[in-house]
Amino acid sequence: MDESVPQNLSAPSAEKAPMTGKAVAAVRAAAMASLPRRSDVTLLLVARGLRGFGDGFATIVLPAYLAAIGYGSVEIGIFAAASLLGSAVFTLGIGMLAPRFELRHLLLACGLLMAATGVALTGENLLWIVAVGFIGTVNPSSGDVGILIPLEHAMLAHGAADDERTRIFARYSLIGALSAAAGALAAAAPDVLVAAGVGRVAAYKLMFCLYGVLGFFAAALYRRLSSSRAEERQASAPLGPSRFTVYRLAALFSLDSFAGGFVVQSLLALWLFERFGLSLAAASLFFFWTSVLTAMSFPLAGWLGRRIGLINAMVFTHIPSSLCLIAAAFAPSLSLVLGLLLVRAALAQMDVPTRTSYVMAVVTPAERASAASVTAVPRSLASAISPALAGVLFGSAFSSLPLLCCGGLKILYDLLLLYSFRNVRPPEEGGAG
């Protein structure tokens, strides 16, 4: 197709009949089809950066804000659970709508919802805050969970070559992690505002308003995405030949997410606040470095996936990170705990780009939007259960118990994933695709 475009657009030879106006327009449209895709990728990456920055400070400010207005670990766990449950419900709805509507319109709607979420979080009634967590876009885990994720994944994967797919998702994850690191530093802003004479609760609310502004700018970027052509909209389809593979992956990813829900970033920050008396400024600096280490791991994940395979890259980086988390549960000092958690941060998210690339590779192109949704929804549902349990466990005699639950269950997930999919390979590894 690429080689024929310049020939057809050149001056007609004696051996070729001149093309009609419609034919010329069709060829020019085909020749230009790749250009919007590159600009679309850039817009999506910038929007990912804005959202990551917002999530980066929101996950740290949220527990501090809720504690400041009189709520404890149980209420914070309930909020986190409601937020993840809402993500699951709305992601399921997005998965059903994706084959019928342009992804650009769905992304725009979600960006506006993010803007509204920031403003609505300034309320202080617990039922209102929980309702906003359920309906809105706030992400207590600062990870790859949320209604925007499967839409962005499907749009990025569309048209990506097999040998470039993992690299694109690694770049996507890298930008998300770096922006989350910057957001974590911004979480110290309320302390600066308080020193300048602003009330502490008011300072927290200003941060939520900033989150809303970021959502507005993300919506503006989504609005500039190119419209899908009719044949592209019709190409999306519900799960068909890949149904069994996707369902097995969804079940395993759900176990992983259930485990991760015990130590979502908001609850981990609360644990550090209460057990070691960590200040908000110190917590923001710590989570900045965890995000930086996570970001540094993503390019390595893409390289490692190409060398040893996507499944092996997922499993053999994940298990050591879980062992670090288990060790942190028994560590006697803050410095040792922070050190173990930093090592975990450098390893724990290396499976994110490889996992996304793997899912997009083992399904047909028409199933990608549905596969992204089907694997995301059970993960969000599973992760919505454990934060409420963790909120209770953090208040028990052994407050580190959620860390043990998370680490042990994640190791079980890794072993099951390796056993179940070690022989199911993507096209670039010699699989059938």
C-alpha positions in Angstrom: 0.0 0.0 0.0 2.8 2.5 1.0 4.8 1.8 -2.2 1.7 2.2 -4.5 0.7 5.6 -3.2 3.5 7.7 -4.8 3.1 5.8 -8.1 -0.6 6.5 -8.3 -0.1 10.1 -7.4 2.5 10.7 -10.0 1.9 11.9 -13.5 0.0 9.1 -15.5 2.0 7.2 -18.0 0.9 6.0 -21.4 0.4 2.5 -20.0 -2.0 3.6 -17.3 -5.4 5.2 -17.6 -6.0 8.3 -15.6 -7.8 7.8 -12.3 -11.2 9.3 -11.6 -11.6 12.1 -9.0 -13.0 9.6 -6.5 -10.1 7.2 -7.0 -7.6 10.0 -6.4 -9.4 11.1 -3.3 -9.4 7.5 -2.0 -5.7 7.1 -2.6 -4.8 10.4 -1.0 -7.0 9.4 2.1 -5.1 6.1 2.3 -1.8 7.9 2.0 -2.6 10.3 4.8 -4.2 7.6 7.1 -0.9 7.1 9.0 -0.3 10.7 9.8 -3.2 11.3 12.2 -2.3 8.1 13.9 1.1 9.5 14.9 -0.4 12.7 16.1 -3.1 10.7 18.0 -0.3 8.8 19.8 1.3 12.0 20.8 -2.1 13.4 22.1 -2.8 10.2 24.0 0.7 10.3 25.6 0.3 13.9 26.7 -3.2 13.2 28.1 -1.7 10.2 30.0 0.9 12.5 31.5 -1.8 15.0 32.7 -3.8 12.2 34.2 -0.7 10.6 35.8 0.2 13.9 37.4 -3.3 14.2 38.9 -3.3 10.7 40.2 0.2 11.2 41.6 -0.8 13.8 44.1 -4.5 12.7 44.6 -3.5 9.3 46.0 -1.4 10.9 48.7 -3.6 13.9 49.4 -6.8 11.9 49.6 -6.0 9.9 52.8 -4.6 13.0 54.4 -7.7 15.0 53.5 -10.1 12.3 54.8 -8.1 12.0 58.0 -8.2 15.8 58.4 -12.0 15.9 58.2 -12.4 13.2 60.8 -12.3 9.8 59.0 -10.1 6.8 59.8 -8.6 3.8 58.0 -12.0 2.0 57.7 -13.7 4.9 55.9 -10.6 5.4 53.7 -10.7 1.7 52.8 -14.4 2.0 52.0 -13.7 5.0 49.7 -10.9 3.2 47.9 -13.2 0.1 47.4 -16.0 2.3 46.1 -13.7 4.0 43.7 -12.3 0.7 42.3 -15.8 -0.8 42.1 -17.1 2.2 40.2 -14.1 1.9 37.8 -15.2 -1.7 37.1 -18.8 -0.9 36.5 -18.1 2.0 34.2 -15.3 0.2 32.4 -17.8 -2.6 31.6 -20.2 0.0 30.2 -17.4 1.5 28.1 -16.5 -2.0 26.8 -20.1 -2.4 25.6 -20.2 1.1 24.0 -16.7 0.9 22.3 -17.9 -1.1 19.3 -20.8 1.3 18.7 -19.2 4.8 19.2 -16.0 6.5 18.2 -13.3 6.1 20.8 -12.6 9.9 20.6 -16.1 10.7 21.8 -15.9 8.2 24.7 -12.5 9.6 25.7 -13.8 13.2 25.6 -16.7 12.2 27.9 -14.3 10.6 30.4 -12.1 13.6 30.4 -15.0 15.8 31.3 -15.9 13.4 34.0 -12.4 13.8 35.4 -12.9 17.5 35.5 -16.2 17.2 37.4 -14.6 14.7 39.8 -12.0 17.1 41.0 -14.6 19.8 41.9 -17.0 17.2 43.5 -14.3 15.9 45.8 -14.3 19.1 47.8 -17.3 17.9 49.7 -17.0 16.6 53.2 -19.9 14.3 53.7 -18.8 10.7 53.7 -21.7 9.4 51.6 -21.1 12.2 49.0 -17.3 11.4 48.9 -17.9 7.7 48.5 -20.5 8.4 45.7 -17.9 10.7 43.9 -15.3 7.9 44.3 -17.7 5.4 42.7 -18.8 7.6 39.8 -15.7 9.7 39.3 -12.2 9.0 37.8 -10.0 9.3 40.9 -7.6 6.4 41.2 -6.6 5.4 44.7 -4.0 3.0 43.4 -2.2 5.4 41.0 -1.9 2.5 38.6 -3.3 1.2 35.3 -6.9 1.0 36.6 -9.7 3.3 35.4 -12.3 3.8 32.7 -9.9 5.6 30.4 -7.2 2.9 30.4 -8.9 0.3 28.0 -9.9 3.1 25.6 -6.4 4.4 25.4 -5.0 0.9 25.1 -7.3 0.0 22.2 -6.5 3.3 20.4 -2.7 2.9 20.8 -2.8 -0.8 19.7 -4.7 -0.1 16.6 -2.4 -0.2 13.6 0.7 -0.9 15.8 3.2 -3.4 14.3 3.9 -6.5 16.3 7.5 -5.5 16.9 6.6 -2.0 18.0 3.6 -2.7 20.2 5.4 -3.4 23.4 7.7 -0.4 22.9 4.6 1.9 22.5 3.0 0.6 25.7 6.3 0.9 27.5 6.5 4.5 26.5 2.9 5.0 27.6 3.6 3.5 31.0 6.9 5.5 31.3 5.1 8.8 30.8 2.4 7.8 33.2 5.0 6.9 35.9 7.1 10.0 35.4 4.1 12.3 35.5 2.9 10.4 38.7 6.4 11.1 40.2 5.9 14.8 39.5 2.5 14.6 41.0 3.8 12.9 44.1 6.1 15.9 44.6 3.2 18.2 44.1 1.5 16.5 47.0 3.7 18.5 49.4 2.0 21.7 48.1 -0.7 21.7 50.9 2.1 22.1 53.5 3.5 25.1 51.5 0.0 26.6 51.3 -0.5 26.1 55.1 2.7 27.9 55.8 1.4 30.8 53.6 -1.7 31.1 55.8 -4.2 28.8 54.0 -6.2 26.4 56.1 -5.1 22.8 55.8 -8.5 21.5 54.7 -8.8 24.4 52.2 -5.3 23.5 50.9 -6.4 19.9 50.2 -9.5 21.2 48.4 -7.4 23.4 46.1 -5.4 20.3 45.1 -8.7 18.6 44.1 -9.6 21.6 42.0 -6.3 21.3 40.3 -7.1 17.7 39.6 -10.3 18.9 37.9 -8.4 21.4 35.8 -6.1 18.6 34.6 -9.2 16.6 33.5 -10.4 19.6 31.5 -7.1 19.9 29.6 -7.1 16.1 29.0 -10.6 16.4 27.5 -9.3 19.2 25.2 -6.6 16.9 24.0 -9.1 14.0 23.4 -11.2 16.4 21.4 -8.4 16.8 18.9 -8.1 13.1 18.2 -8.9 12.1 14.6 -12.4 10.7 14.0 -12.6 7.0 13.3 -13.6 6.0 9.8 -16.8 4.0 9.3 -14.8 0.8 8.5 -12.7 1.3 11.7 -15.8 1.6 13.9 -17.3 -1.5 12.4 -14.0 -3.4 12.9 -14.5 -3.5 16.7 -16.4 -6.6 17.7 -17.3 -8.5 20.9 -15.1 -11.4 21.9 -15.1 -14.3 19.5 -12.3 -16.7 18.7 -10.2 -15.4 21.6 -12.9 -15.6 24.2 -11.4 -18.5 26.2 -7.9 -17.0 26.3 -9.2 -13.6 27.4 -11.4 -15.2 30.1 -8.5 -17.1 31.5 -6.3 -14.1 31.5 -9.0 -12.0 33.2 -9.4 -14.5 36.0 -5.6 -14.5 36.7 -5.4 -10.7 36.4 -8.3 -10.5 38.9 -6.2 -12.5 41.4 -3.3 -10.1 40.9 -5.6 -7.1 41.4 -7.3 -8.5 44.4 -3.8 -8.9 46.0 -2.8 -5.4 44.9 -5.9 -3.9 46.5 -4.5 -4.6 50.0 -1.7 -2.0 49.4 -3.1 0.6 47.0 -1.0 3.7 47.3 -3.5 5.6 49.4 -3.6 2.9 52.0 0.2 2.4 51.9 0.6 6.1 52.5 -1.9 5.9 55.5 0.1 2.9 56.9 3.3 5.0 56.7 1.6 8.0 58.3 0.2 6.0 61.2 2.9 3.4 61.9 6.0 5.6 61.4 4.6 9.1 61.7 5.8 10.0 58.2 4.9 13.6 57.3 3.0 14.5 54.1 6.2 16.2 52.7 8.3 13.1 53.4 5.6 10.9 51.9 5.5 13.0 48.7 9.3 12.7 48.3 9.2 8.9 48.9 6.4 8.4 46.4 8.2 10.6 43.9 11.2 8.2 44.0 9.0 5.1 43.8 7.4 6.6 40.7 10.8 7.4 39.2 12.0 3.9 39.8 8.8 2.5 38.3 9.3 4.8 35.3 12.9 3.6 34.8 11.7 0.0 34.8 9.3 0.4 31.8 11.9 0.7 29.0 13.8 -2.2 30.6 10.5 -4.2 30.6 10.2 -3.7 26.8 13.8 -4.8 26.3 13.4 -7.8 28.6 10.1 -8.9 27.0 11.9 -9.0 23.6 14.7 -11.1 25.0 13.0 -13.6 27.3 9.4 -13.4 26.2 6.5 -11.4 27.6 5.2 -14.0 30.1 8.7 -14.6 31.5 9.3 -10.9 31.8 6.0 -10.6 33.8 6.7 -13.4 36.2 10.4 -13.2 36.9 10.3 -9.5 37.8 7.1 -9.7 39.8 8.1 -12.5 42.3 11.1 -10.6 43.7 9.0 -7.5 44.2 6.4 -9.5 46.2 9.2 -10.9 48.4 10.4 -7.3 49.1 6.8 -6.4 50.2 6.6 -9.4 52.5 10.0 -8.4 54.1 8.8 -4.9 54.6 6.0 -6.2 56.7 8.5 -7.4 59.3 11.1 -4.6 58.9 11.7 -2.9 62.3 12.7 0.6 61.1 11.4 3.2 58.7 14.6 3.4 56.7 14.6 -0.4 56.0 10.9 -0.3 55.1 11.4 2.5 52.7 14.4 0.8 51.2 12.5 -2.4 50.6 9.5 -0.5 49.1 11.8 1.3 46.8 13.3 -2.0 45.5 9.7 -3.2 45.1 8.8 -0.1 43.1 11.7 -0.8 40.7 10.3 -4.3 39.9 6.6 -4.4 40.6 5.3 -2.6 37.6 7.5 -4.1 34.9 4.7 -6.4 34.0 2.3 -3.5 33.1 3.5 -2.8 29.5 4.3 -6.4 28.8 0.9 -7.6 30.1 -0.9 -5.0 28.0 1.1 -5.9 24.9 0.5 -9.6 25.5 -3.3 -9.2 25.7 -3.3 -7.1 22.5 -1.2 -9.7 20.8 -3.1 -12.9 21.6 -6.5 -11.6 20.4 -7.6 -10.7 16.9 -7.5 -6.9 16.0 -11.3 -6.7 16.0 -11.4 -8.0 19.6 -8.9 -5.6 21.1 -11.3 -3.0 22.6 -13.5 -5.8 24.0 -10.5 -7.7 25.3 -9.1 -4.6 27.0 -12.4 -4.0 28.7 -13.0 -7.7 29.7 -9.6 -8.0 31.3 -9.9 -4.6 33.0 -13.4 -5.0 34.5 -12.7 -8.1 36.6 -9.4 -6.6 37.8 -11.2 -3.5 39.0 -14.0 -5.6 40.7 -11.4 -7.8 42.4 -9.3 -4.8 43.5 -12.5 -3.1 44.9 -13.0 -5.8 47.5 -9.6 -5.9 49.2 -9.1 -2.2 50.2 -12.1 -2.4 52.5 -10.6 -5.5 54.1 -7.2 -3.8 54.3 -8.7 -0.8 56.0 -9.9 -3.1 58.8 -6.6 -5.1 58.9 -4.5 -1.9 59.1 -6.3 -1.1 62.4 -5.6 -4.6 63.8 -2.8 -5.5 66.3 -0.5 -6.4 63.4 -1.0 -3.5 61.0 1.3 -5.0 58.4 -0.9 -7.9 57.7 -2.2 -6.4 54.4 1.4 -6.4 53.1 1.6 -10.1 53.7 -1.7 -10.8 52.0 -0.7 -8.8 49.0 2.8 -10.4 48.6 1.6 -14.0 49.1 -1.3 -13.8 46.7 0.8 -12.1 44.0 3.3 -14.9 44.1 0.5 -17.4 43.6 -0.7 -15.4 40.6 2.7 -15.4 39.0 3.1 -19.1 39.4 -0.4 -19.8 37.9 0.3 -17.4 35.0 3.6 -19.1 34.1 2.0 -22.5 34.3 -1.1 -21.6 32.2 0.4 -19.4 29.4 4.0 -20.4 29.1 3.3 -22.0 25.7 0.8 -19.3 24.4 3.1 -16.9 22.5 2.5 -13.7 20.7 3.4 -13.4 17.0 6.8 -11.8 17.6 7.8 -14.8 19.7 6.8 -17.3 17.0 3.2 -17.7 18.1 0.2 -17.9 15.8 -1.2 -14.5 17.0 
